[in-house]
Amino acid sequence: MRQCETIKNEAKGNANTSQFPLQKGLTVFGMATPFLAGLAVAAAATVGRYGIHALQAFKARPPQVRRFYEGGFQATMNRREAALVLGVRDRTPTDKIKEAHRRVMIANHPDAGGSHYLASKINEAKEVMLGKIKGGGSAF
């Protein structure tokens, strides 16, 4: 009987007498606000967790080692081979060639345990790239 009276009251527009009355000032939109706030917090936590995992994976990767020209020199060095030895392109500016020569020479200098043969080839490559010699000036 109570259910019938509740349905009749709701039909008349008297919603306050229903079994589950809404609290004063709380509407359907008011109930959605805490849900949306919780959803936003959950999304932020998920994004933060993903970011932390990505950062840890980035830090854990091994450092990349630059690979230099491994050798197999031709009898007379041409511009292409000289560029491979120095690790630059064919049409590189002079300052970049000198910088690359210095970097490769530091890694292979005879005083630091490097080879005299490689040092002479590195110097020959610099001279070929700078246009001082046409090629084939190695002492070895």
BALUMDO-485894 format. One record per atom (N, C-alpha, C): residue number from 1; residue in three letters; chain; x negated, y, z. Coordinates in steps of 0.001 Angstrom, whole numbers, padded with zeros to 6 digits, always signed. Layout:
N
+-----+------+-------+---------+---------+---------+
:  nr : rest : kette :       X :       Y :       Z :
+-----+------+-------+---------+---------+---------+
: NUM :  Ala :     A :       X :       Y :       Z :
...
+-----+------+-------+---------+---------+---------+
REM end
This chain:
140
+-----+------+-------+---------+---------+---------+
:  nr : rest : kette :       X :       Y :       Z :
+-----+------+-------+---------+---------+---------+
:   1 :  Met :     A : -000817 : -001181 : +000000 :
:   1 :  Met :     A : +000000 : +000000 : +000000 :
:   1 :  Met :     A : -000867 : +001253 : +000000 :
:   2 :  Arg :     A : -001919 : +001185 : +000753 :
:   2 :  Arg :     A : -002846 : +002323 : +000840 :
:   2 :  Arg :     A : -003443 : +002637 : -000529 :
:   3 :  Gln :     A : -003762 : +001609 : -001307 :
:   3 :  Gln :     A : -004338 : +001822 : -002634 :
:   3 :  Gln :     A : -003350 : +002515 : -003555 :
:   4 :  Cys :     A : -002118 : +002177 : -003486 :
:   4 :  Cys :     A : -001102 : +002812 : -004322 :
:   4 :  Cys :     A : -000977 : +004288 : -003995 :
:   5 :  Glu :     A : -001021 : +004640 : -002708 :
:   5 :  Glu :     A : -000935 : +006053 : -002317 :
:   5 :  Glu :     A : -002156 : +006817 : -002808 :
:   6 :  Thr :     A : -003318 : +006184 : -002769 :
:   6 :  Thr :     A : -004537 : +006837 : -003237 :
:   6 :  Thr :     A : -004450 : +007117 : -004725 :
:   7 :  Ile :     A : -003980 : +006157 : -005486 :
:   7 :  Ile :     A : -003848 : +006342 : -006931 :
:   7 :  Ile :     A : -002830 : +007433 : -007233 :
:   8 :  Lys :     A : -001740 : +007471 : -006489 :
:   8 :  Lys :     A : -000727 : +008503 : -006698 :
:   8 :  Lys :     A : -001289 : +009875 : -006372 :
:   9 :  Asn :     A : -002073 : +009980 : -005274 :
:   9 :  Asn :     A : -002666 : +011269 : -004900 :
:   9 :  Asn :     A : -003677 : +011733 : -005942 :
:  10 :  Glu :     A : -004443 : +010808 : -006492 :
:  10 :  Glu :     A : -005413 : +011187 : -007527 :
:  10 :  Glu :     A : -004694 : +011637 : -008783 :
:  11 :  Ala :     A : -003599 : +010996 : -009093 :
:  11 :  Ala :     A : -002830 : +011383 : -010271 :
:  11 :  Ala :     A : -002248 : +012777 : -010103 :
:  12 :  Lys :     A : -001903 : +013149 : -008880 :
:  12 :  Lys :     A : -001361 : +014487 : -008610 :
:  12 :  Lys :     A : -002466 : +015542 : -008587 :
:  13 :  Gly :     A : -003736 : +015108 : -008561 :
:  13 :  Gly :     A : -004828 : +016065 : -008505 :
:  13 :  Gly :     A : -005356 : +016239 : -007108 :
:  14 :  Asn :     A : -004878 : +015466 : -006155 :
:  14 :  Asn :     A : -005316 : +015560 : -004772 :
:  14 :  Asn :     A : -006425 : +014529 : -004548 :
:  15 :  Ala :     A : -007634 : +014841 : -004983 :
:  15 :  Ala :     A : -008743 : +013878 : -004953 :
:  15 :  Ala :     A : -009342 : +013738 : -003559 :
:  16 :  Asn :     A : -009081 : +014640 : -002635 :
:  16 :  Asn :     A : -009676 : +014575 : -001296 :
:  16 :  Asn :     A : -009132 : +013428 : -000467 :
:  17 :  Thr :     A : -007998 : +012866 : -000823 :
:  17 :  Thr :     A : -007409 : +011778 : -000046 :
:  17 :  Thr :     A : -007805 : +010412 : -000590 :
:  18 :  Ser :     A : -008757 : +010348 : -001553 :
:  18 :  Ser :     A : -009154 : +009059 : -002117 :
:  18 :  Ser :     A : -010026 : +008296 : -001134 :
:  19 :  Gln :     A : -010305 : +007039 : -001478 :
:  19 :  Gln :     A : -011101 : +006196 : -000592 :
:  19 :  Gln :     A : -012535 : +006680 : -000476 :
:  20 :  Phe :     A : -013122 : +007192 : -001565 :
:  20 :  Phe :     A : -014517 : +007659 : -001583 :
:  20 :  Phe :     A : -014544 : +009140 : -001926 :
:  21 :  Pro :     A : -014257 : +009988 : -000966 :
:  21 :  Pro :     A : -014224 : +011425 : -001286 :
:  21 :  Pro :     A : -015633 : +011967 : -001531 :
:  22 :  Leu :     A : -015742 : +012930 : -002428 :
:  22 :  Leu :     A : -017022 : +013598 : -002680 :
:  22 :  Leu :     A : -017323 : +014538 : -001523 :
:  23 :  Gln :     A : -018602 : +014645 : -001195 :
:  23 :  Gln :     A : -018976 : +015559 : -000122 :
:  23 :  Gln :     A : -018762 : +016983 : -000595 :
:  24 :  Lys :     A : -018621 : +017868 : +000338 :
:  24 :  Lys :     A : -018342 : +019256 : +000003 :
:  24 :  Lys :     A : -019522 : +019853 : -000765 :
:  25 :  Gly :     A : -019298 : +020405 : -001941 :
:  25 :  Gly :     A : -020316 : +021052 : -002744 :
:  25 :  Gly :     A : -021136 : +020088 : -003590 :
:  26 :  Leu :     A : -020923 : +018800 : -003501 :
:  26 :  Leu :     A : -021697 : +017828 : -004263 :
:  26 :  Leu :     A : -020870 : +017384 : -005462 :
:  27 :  Thr :     A : -021359 : +017680 : -006634 :
:  27 :  Thr :     A : -020651 : +017307 : -007852 :
:  27 :  Thr :     A : -021411 : +016204 : -008555 :
:  28 :  Val :     A : -020936 : +015817 : -009705 :
:  28 :  Val :     A : -021608 : +014781 : -010495 :
:  28 :  Val :     A : -022993 : +015260 : -010903 :
:  29 :  Phe :     A : -023114 : +016537 : -011259 :
:  29 :  Phe :     A : -024414 : +017089 : -011632 :
:  29 :  Phe :     A : -025327 : +017190 : -010418 :
:  30 :  Gly :     A : -024782 : +017443 : -009295 :
:  30 :  Gly :     A : -025565 : +017517 : -008065 :
:  30 :  Gly :     A : -026154 : +016168 : -007685 :
:  31 :  Met :     A : -025462 : +015092 : -008010 :
:  31 :  Met :     A : -025979 : +013758 : -007723 :
:  31 :  Met :     A : -027044 : +013357 : -008738 :
:  32 :  Ala :     A : -027011 : +013941 : -009930 :
:  32 :  Ala :     A : -027984 : +013605 : -010964 :
:  32 :  Ala :     A : -029327 : +014273 : -010704 :
:  33 :  Thr :     A : -029343 : +015385 : -009996 :
:  33 :  Thr :     A : -030590 : +016116 : -009753 :
:  33 :  Thr :     A : -031618 : +015291 : -008995 :
:  34 :  Pro :     A : -031284 : +014638 : -007885 :
:  34 :  Pro :     A : -032293 : +013814 : -007204 :
:  34 :  Pro :     A : -032766 : +012646 : -008068 :
:  35 :  Phe :     A : -031867 : +012094 : -008874 :
:  35 :  Phe :     A : -032255 : +011000 : -009764 :
:  35 :  Phe :     A : -033270 : +011478 : -010795 :
:  36 :  Leu :     A : -033008 : +012639 : -011407 :
:  36 :  Leu :     A : -033928 : +013186 : -012398 :
:  36 :  Leu :     A : -035270 : +013568 : -011777 :
:  37 :  Ala :     A : -035229 : +014078 : -010550 :
:  37 :  Ala :     A : -036482 : +014409 : -009866 :
:  37 :  Ala :     A : -037294 : +013145 : -009606 :
:  38 :  Gly :     A : -036642 : +012084 : -009185 :
:  38 :  Gly :     A : -037334 : +010814 : -008967 :
:  38 :  Gly :     A : -037891 : +010253 : -010255 :
:  39 :  Leu :     A : -037143 : +010391 : -011336 :
:  39 :  Leu :     A : -037601 : +009935 : -012642 :
:  39 :  Leu :     A : -038825 : +010729 : -013101 :
:  40 :  Ala :     A : -038834 : +012029 : -012850 :
:  40 :  Ala :     A : -039985 : +012862 : -013213 :
:  40 :  Ala :     A : -041216 : +012483 : -012400 :
:  41 :  Val :     A : -041044 : +012204 : -011119 :
:  41 :  Val :     A : -042167 : +011793 : -010275 :
:  41 :  Val :     A : -042723 : +010454 : -010752 :
:  42 :  Ala :     A : -041844 : +009519 : -011106 :
:  42 :  Ala :     A : -042283 : +008217 : -011608 :
:  42 :  Ala :     A : -043042 : +008359 : -012926 :
:  43 :  Ala :     A : -042569 : +009227 : -013803 :
:  43 :  Ala :     A : -043249 : +009455 : -015083 :
:  43 :  Ala :     A : -044618 : +010084 : -014855 :
:  44 :  Ala :     A : -044704 : +011049 : -013950 :
:  44 :  Ala :     A : -045992 : +011681 : -013651 :
:  44 :  Ala :     A : -046971 : +010673 : -013059 :
:  45 :  Ala :     A : -046503 : +009784 : -012213 :
:  45 :  Ala :     A : -047372 : +008763 : -011621 :
:  45 :  Ala :     A : -047877 : +007801 : -012692 :
:  46 :  Thr :     A : -047014 : +007434 : -013623 :
:  46 :  Thr :     A : -047417 : +006532 : -014707 :
:  46 :  Thr :     A : -048466 : +007187 : -015602 :
:  47 :  Val :     A : -048262 : +008445 : -015953 :
:  47 :  Val :     A : -049231 : +009163 : -016778 :
:  47 :  Val :     A : -050549 : +009321 : -016031 :
:  48 :  Gly :     A : -050495 : +009624 : -014753 :
:  48 :  Gly :     A : -051718 : +009746 : -013953 :
:  48 :  Gly :     A : -052469 : +008439 : -013869 :
:  49 :  Arg :     A : -051761 : +007351 : -013694 :
:  49 :  Arg :     A : -052396 : +006027 : -013631 :
:  49 :  Arg :     A : -053075 : +005701 : -014954 :
:  50 :  Tyr :     A : -052394 : +005976 : -016066 :
:  50 :  Tyr :     A : -052979 : +005743 : -017377 :
:  50 :  Tyr :     A : -054230 : +006600 : -017573 :
:  51 :  Gly :     A : -054169 : +007848 : -017141 :
:  51 :  Gly :     A : -055325 : +008740 : -017260 :
:  51 :  Gly :     A : -056515 : +008252 : -016451 :
:  52 :  Ile :     A : -056269 : +007754 : -015252 :
:  52 :  Ile :     A : -057362 : +007236 : -014419 :
:  52 :  Ile :     A : -057987 : +006011 : -015069 :
:  53 :  His :     A : -057168 : +005119 : -015607 :
:  53 :  His :     A : -057699 : +003930 : -016276 :
:  53 :  His :     A : -058510 : +004307 : -017513 :
:  54 :  Ala :     A : -058037 : +005291 : -018280 :
:  54 :  Ala :     A : -058762 : +005729 : -019476 :
:  54 :  Ala :     A : -060100 : +006356 : -019098 :
:  55 :  Leu :     A : -060115 : +007141 : -018022 :
:  55 :  Leu :     A : -061359 : +007764 : -017572 :
:  55 :  Leu :     A : -062360 : +006715 : -017100 :
:  56 :  Gln :     A : -061894 : +005720 : -016365 :
:  56 :  Gln :     A : -062784 : +004657 : -015907 :
:  56 :  Gln :     A : -063335 : +003857 : -017077 :
:  57 :  Ala :     A : -062525 : +003591 : -018081 :
:  57 :  Ala :     A : -062996 : +002867 : -019262 :
:  57 :  Ala :     A : -064008 : +003704 : -020029 :
:  58 :  Phe :     A : -063802 : +005016 : -020081 :
:  58 :  Phe :     A : -064736 : +005906 : -020775 :
:  58 :  Phe :     A : -066085 : +005932 : -020061 :
:  59 :  Lys :     A : -066068 : +005968 : -018730 :
:  59 :  Lys :     A : -067311 : +006006 : -017961 :
:  59 :  Lys :     A : -068044 : +004667 : -017993 :
:  60 :  Ala :     A : -067322 : +003563 : -018146 :
:  60 :  Ala :     A : -067925 : +002235 : -018087 :
:  60 :  Ala :     A : -068567 : +001806 : -019404 :
:  61 :  Arg :     A : -068276 : +002496 : -020504 :
:  61 :  Arg :     A : -068835 : +002067 : -021787 :
:  61 :  Arg :     A : -070331 : +002345 : -021815 :
:  62 :  Pro :     A : -071083 : +001511 : -022508 :
:  62 :  Pro :     A : -072538 : +001699 : -022557 :
:  62 :  Pro :     A : -072889 : +002916 : -023408 :
:  63 :  Pro :     A : -073997 : +003567 : -023099 :
:  63 :  Pro :     A : -074396 : +004736 : -023899 :
:  63 :  Pro :     A : -074770 : +004299 : -025312 :
:  64 :  Gln :     A : -074455 : +005145 : -026269 :
:  64 :  Gln :     A : -074773 : +004825 : -027651 :
:  64 :  Gln :     A : -076210 : +005206 : -027937 :
:  65 :  Val :     A : -076944 : +004275 : -028477 :
:  65 :  Val :     A : -078342 : +004495 : -028817 :
:  65 :  Val :     A : -078419 : +004827 : -030295 :
:  66 :  Arg :     A : -079116 : +005904 : -030605 :
:  66 :  Arg :     A : -079278 : +006272 : -032009 :
:  66 :  Arg :     A : -080210 : +005293 : -032677 :
:  67 :  Arg :     A : -079833 : +004859 : -033837 :
:  67 :  Arg :     A : -080666 : +003929 : -034578 :
:  67 :  Arg :     A : -081470 : +004713 : -035599 :
:  68 :  Phe :     A : -082749 : +004438 : -035645 :
:  68 :  Phe :     A : -083633 : +005076 : -036602 :
:  68 :  Phe :     A : -083885 : +004123 : -037757 :
:  69 :  Tyr :     A : -084534 : +004615 : -038763 :
:  69 :  Tyr :     A : -084880 : +003819 : -039930 :
:  69 :  Tyr :     A : -085810 : +002701 : -039498 :
:  70 :  Glu :     A : -085483 : +001469 : -039865 :
:  70 :  Glu :     A : -086204 : +000314 : -039354 :
:  70 :  Glu :     A : -087438 : -000050 : -040163 :
:  71 :  Gly :     A : -087703 : +000604 : -041235 :
:  71 :  Gly :     A : -088939 : +000321 : -041969 :
:  71 :  Gly :     A : -088687 : -000293 : -043320 :
:  72 :  Gly :     A : -089690 : -001032 : -043786 :
:  72 :  Gly :     A : -089640 : -001544 : -045149 :
:  72 :  Gly :     A : -089987 : -000428 : -046116 :
:  73 :  Phe :     A : -091101 : +000255 : -045837 :
:  73 :  Phe :     A : -091478 : +001435 : -046604 :
:  73 :  Phe :     A : -091885 : +001069 : -048027 :
:  74 :  Gln :     A : -091606 : +001977 : -048950 :
:  74 :  Gln :     A : -092029 : +001826 : -050344 :
:  74 :  Gln :     A : -093468 : +002315 : -050472 :
:  75 :  Ala :     A : -094110 : +001974 : -051583 :
:  75 :  Ala :     A : -095511 : +002369 : -051783 :
:  75 :  Ala :     A : -095639 : +003892 : -051833 :
:  76 :  Thr :     A : -094753 : +004548 : -052555 :
:  76 :  Thr :     A : -094733 : +006009 : -052583 :
:  76 :  Thr :     A : -093403 : +006468 : -051999 :
:  77 :  Met :     A : -093472 : +007344 : -051027 :
:  77 :  Met :     A : -092262 : +007795 : -050337 :
:  77 :  Met :     A : -091519 : +008804 : -051191 :
:  78 :  Asn :     A : -090230 : +008571 : -051373 :
:  78 :  Asn :     A : -089399 : +009535 : -052095 :
:  78 :  Asn :     A : -088549 : +010309 : -051086 :
:  79 :  Arg :     A : -087752 : +011241 : -051596 :
:  79 :  Arg :     A : -086942 : +012091 : -050725 :
:  79 :  Arg :     A : -085892 : +011308 : -049946 :
:  80 :  Arg :     A : -085310 : +010301 : -050578 :
:  80 :  Arg :     A : -084287 : +009475 : -049914 :
:  80 :  Arg :     A : -084892 : +008726 : -048738 :
:  81 :  Glu :     A : -086052 : +008108 : -048951 :
:  81 :  Glu :     A : -086696 : +007370 : -047868 :
:  81 :  Glu :     A : -087152 : +008309 : -046752 :
:  82 :  Ala :     A : -087631 : +009477 : -047118 :
:  82 :  Ala :     A : -088051 : +010464 : -046113 :
:  82 :  Ala :     A : -086863 : +010904 : -045259 :
:  83 :  Ala :     A : -085720 : +011092 : -045887 :
:  83 :  Ala :     A : -084513 : +011476 : -045143 :
:  83 :  Ala :     A : -084090 : +010357 : -044201 :
:  84 :  Leu :     A : -084214 : +009110 : -044626 :
:  84 :  Leu :     A : -083882 : +007976 : -043757 :
:  84 :  Leu :     A : -084827 : +007893 : -042564 :
:  85 :  Val :     A : -086116 : +008146 : -042798 :
:  85 :  Val :     A : -087099 : +008080 : -041706 :
:  85 :  Val :     A : -086798 : +009144 : -040655 :
:  86 :  Leu :     A : -086470 : +010339 : -041098 :
:  86 :  Leu :     A : -086212 : +011431 : -040155 :
:  86 :  Leu :     A : -084783 : +011436 : -039617 :
:  87 :  Gly :     A : -083913 : +010685 : -040236 :
:  87 :  Gly :     A : -082527 : +010628 : -039773 :
:  87 :  Gly :     A : -081719 : +011847 : -040155 :
:  88 :  Val :     A : -082016 : +012422 : -041314 :
:  88 :  Val :     A : -081284 : +013593 : -041803 :
:  88 :  Val :     A : -080746 : +013291 : -043200 :
:  89 :  Arg :     A : -080003 : +014238 : -043756 :
:  89 :  Arg :     A : -079499 : +014097 : -045120 :
:  89 :  Arg :     A : -080509 : +014678 : -046112 :
:  90 :  Asp :     A : -080276 : +014395 : -047397 :
:  90 :  Asp :     A : -081200 : +014874 : -048431 :
:  90 :  Asp :     A : -081320 : +016395 : -048449 :
:  91 :  Arg :     A : -080219 : +017078 : -048355 :
:  91 :  Arg :     A : -080191 : +018549 : -048452 :
:  91 :  Arg :     A : -080052 : +019180 : -047077 :
:  92 :  Thr :     A : -080999 : +018942 : -046194 :
:  92 :  Thr :     A : -080975 : +019485 : -044842 :
:  92 :  Thr :     A : -081839 : +020739 : -044784 :
:  93 :  Pro :     A : -081419 : +021767 : -044049 :
:  93 :  Pro :     A : -082231 : +022983 : -043925 :
:  93 :  Pro :     A : -083588 : +022699 : -043246 :
:  94 :  Thr :     A : -084542 : +023583 : -043490 :
:  94 :  Thr :     A : -085908 : +023409 : -042990 :
:  94 :  Thr :     A : -085966 : +023299 : -041475 :
:  95 :  Asp :     A : -085223 : +024133 : -040761 :
:  95 :  Asp :     A : -085280 : +024087 : -039296 :
:  95 :  Asp :     A : -084762 : +022762 : -038748 :
:  96 :  Lys :     A : -083753 : +022191 : -039392 :
:  96 :  Lys :     A : -083229 : +020887 : -038959 :
:  96 :  Lys :     A : -084228 : +019766 : -039252 :
:  97 :  Ile :     A : -084965 : +019886 : -040345 :
:  97 :  Ile :     A : -085990 : +018891 : -040678 :
:  97 :  Ile :     A : -087095 : +018915 : -039627 :
:  98 :  Lys :     A : -087532 : +020115 : -039254 :
:  98 :  Lys :     A : -088588 : +020231 : -038239 :
:  98 :  Lys :     A : -088116 : +019707 : -036884 :
:  99 :  Glu :     A : -086873 : +019978 : -036554 :
:  99 :  Glu :     A : -086305 : +019495 : -035296 :
:  99 :  Glu :     A : -086216 : +017964 : -035291 :
: 100 :  Ala :     A : -085780 : +017387 : -036418 :
: 100 :  Ala :     A : -085691 : +015925 : -036525 :
: 100 :  Ala :     A : -087079 : +015302 : -036475 :
: 101 :  His :     A : -088064 : +015930 : -037124 :
: 101 :  His :     A : -089442 : +015421 : -037092 :
: 101 :  His :     A : -089968 : +015401 : -035666 :
: 102 :  Arg :     A : -089724 : +016462 : -034938 :
: 102 :  Arg :     A : -090193 : +016533 : -033545 :
: 102 :  Arg :     A : -089546 : +015440 : -032693 :
: 103 :  Arg :     A : -088237 : +015249 : -032858 :
: 103 :  Arg :     A : -087508 : +014242 : -032086 :
: 103 :  Arg :     A : -088018 : +012827 : -032370 :
: 104 :  Val :     A : -088221 : +012499 : -033659 :
: 104 :  Val :     A : -088691 : +011164 : -034029 :
: 104 :  Val :     A : -090150 : +010979 : -033624 :
: 105 :  Met :     A : -090924 : +012045 : -033723 :
: 105 :  Met :     A : -092346 : +011951 : -033376 :
: 105 :  Met :     A : -092531 : +011746 : -031872 :
: 106 :  Ile :     A : -091694 : +012389 : -031057 :
: 106 :  Ile :     A : -091768 : +012190 : -029604 :
: 106 :  Ile :     A : -091494 : +010728 : -029263 :
: 107 :  Ala :     A : -090568 : +010112 : -029961 :
: 107 :  Ala :     A : -090215 : +008715 : -029687 :
: 107 :  Ala :     A : -091286 : +007743 : -030161 :
: 108 :  Asn :     A : -092118 : +008142 : -031136 :
: 108 :  Asn :     A : -093086 : +007223 : -031739 :
: 108 :  Asn :     A : -094523 : +007737 : -031720 :
: 109 :  His :     A : -094853 : +008662 : -030864 :
: 109 :  His :     A : -096198 : +009241 : -030858 :
: 109 :  His :     A : -097230 : +008220 : -030377 :
: 110 :  Pro :     A : -098406 : +008162 : -031034 :
: 110 :  Pro :     A : -099449 : +007198 : -030635 :
: 110 :  Pro :     A : -099948 : +007397 : -029196 :
: 111 :  Asp :     A : -099968 : +008620 : -028702 :
: 111 :  Asp :     A : -100423 : +008870 : -027321 :
: 111 :  Asp :     A : -099436 : +008332 : -026289 :
: 112 :  Ala :     A : -098192 : +008093 : -026703 :
: 112 :  Ala :     A : -097170 : +007570 : -025792 :
: 112 :  Ala :     A : -096890 : +006095 : -026076 :
: 113 :  Gly :     A : -097833 : +005422 : -026742 :
: 113 :  Gly :     A : -097682 : +003995 : -027006 :
: 113 :  Gly :     A : -097083 : +003683 : -028364 :
: 114 :  Gly :     A : -096920 : +004669 : -029207 :
: 114 :  Gly :     A : -096371 : +004445 : -030537 :
: 114 :  Gly :     A : -097443 : +004011 : -031515 :
: 115 :  Ser :     A : -097029 : +003715 : -032708 :
: 115 :  Ser :     A : -097923 : +003213 : -033746 :
: 115 :  Ser :     A : -098516 : +004371 : -034558 :
: 116 :  His :     A : -099812 : +004248 : -034907 :
: 116 :  His :     A : -100450 : +005246 : -035776 :
: 116 :  His :     A : -099835 : +005194 : -037171 :
: 117 :  Tyr :     A : -099492 : +003990 : -037611 :
: 117 :  Tyr :     A : -098885 : +003822 : -038925 :
: 117 :  Tyr :     A : -097543 : +004545 : -038992 :
: 118 :  Leu :     A : -096686 : +004341 : -037975 :
: 118 :  Leu :     A : -095389 : +005017 : -037970 :
: 118 :  Leu :     A : -095543 : +006527 : -037877 :
: 119 :  Ala :     A : -096512 : +006984 : -037081 :
: 119 :  Ala :     A : -096735 : +008430 : -036957 :
: 119 :  Ala :     A : -097131 : +009030 : -038302 :
: 120 :  Ser :     A : -097976 : +008322 : -039054 :
: 120 :  Ser :     A : -098375 : +008844 : -040361 :
: 120 :  Ser :     A : -097190 : +008846 : -041330 :
: 121 :  Lys :     A : -096332 : +007829 : -041252 :
: 121 :  Lys :     A : -095151 : +007785 : -042115 :
: 121 :  Lys :     A : -094153 : +008888 : -041747 :
: 122 :  Ile :     A : -094019 : +009179 : -040459 :
: 122 :  Ile :     A : -093115 : +010251 : -040020 :
: 122 :  Ile :     A : -093637 : +011593 : -040519 :
: 123 :  Asn :     A : -094949 : +011813 : -040400 :
: 123 :  Asn :     A : -095536 : +013065 : -040903 :
: 123 :  Asn :     A : -095402 : +013165 : -042417 :
: 124 :  Glu :     A : -095591 : +012064 : -043118 :
: 124 :  Glu :     A : -095428 : +012047 : -044569 :
: 124 :  Glu :     A : -093978 : +012369 : -044955 :
: 125 :  Ala :     A : -093031 : +011833 : -044198 :
: 125 :  Ala :     A : -091619 : +012106 : -044473 :
: 125 :  Ala :     A : -091311 : +013588 : -044294 :
: 126 :  Lys :     A : -091877 : +014195 : -043263 :
: 126 :  Lys :     A : -091669 : +015635 : -043048 :
: 126 :  Lys :     A : -092229 : +016436 : -044219 :
: 127 :  Glu :     A : -093421 : +016076 : -044680 :
: 127 :  Glu :     A : -094042 : +016803 : -045792 :
: 127 :  Glu :     A : -093246 : +016639 : -047080 :
: 128 :  Val :     A : -092740 : +015433 : -047322 :
: 128 :  Val :     A : -091924 : +015206 : -048524 :
: 128 :  Val :     A : -090640 : +016025 : -048442 :
: 129 :  Met :     A : -089988 : +016041 : -047289 :
: 129 :  Met :     A : -088734 : +016788 : -047144 :
: 129 :  Met :     A : -088941 : +018294 : -047251 :
: 130 :  Leu :     A : -090086 : +018781 : -046779 :
: 130 :  Leu :     A : -090361 : +020215 : -046861 :
: 130 :  Leu :     A : -090918 : +020619 : -048225 :
: 131 :  Gly :     A : -091231 : +019623 : -049079 :
: 131 :  Gly :     A : -091698 : +019906 : -050425 :
: 131 :  Gly :     A : -093173 : +020184 : -050511 :
: 132 :  Lys :     A : -093951 : +019862 : -049481 :
: 132 :  Lys :     A : -095386 : +020104 : -049488 :
: 132 :  Lys :     A : -096113 : +019098 : -050371 :
: 133 :  Ile :     A : -095606 : +017858 : -050401 :
: 133 :  Ile :     A : -096164 : +016848 : -051302 :
: 133 :  Ile :     A : -095000 : +016164 : -052013 :
: 134 :  Lys :     A : -095292 : +015583 : -053146 :
: 134 :  Lys :     A : -094251 : +014900 : -053925 :
: 134 :  Lys :     A : -094064 : +013464 : -053473 :
: 135 :  Gly :     A : -094993 : +012936 : -052684 :
: 135 :  Gly :     A : -094871 : +011566 : -052208 :
: 135 :  Gly :     A : -096169 : +010808 : -052416 :
: 136 :  Gly :     A : -096337 : +009752 : -051622 :
: 136 :  Gly :     A : -097495 : +008884 : -051788 :
: 136 :  Gly :     A : -098749 : +009365 : -051133 :
: 137 :  Gly :     A : -098671 : +010204 : -050101 :
: 137 :  Gly :     A : -099859 : +010733 : -049460 :
: 137 :  Gly :     A : -100271 : +010016 : -048191 :
: 138 :  Ser :     A : -099796 : +008788 : -047959 :
: 138 :  Ser :     A : -100093 : +008082 : -046729 :
: 138 :  Ser :     A : -101514 : +007543 : -046732 :
: 139 :  Ala :     A : -102151 : +007549 : -045552 :
: 139 :  Ala :     A : -103491 : +007021 : -045418 :
: 139 :  Ala :     A : -103473 : +005494 : -045339 :
: 140 :  Phe :     A : -102334 : +004917 : -045137 :
: 140 :  Phe :     A : -102242 : +003464 : -044994 :
: 140 :  Phe :     A : -101745 : +002830 : -046264 :
+-----+------+-------+---------+---------+---------+
REM end
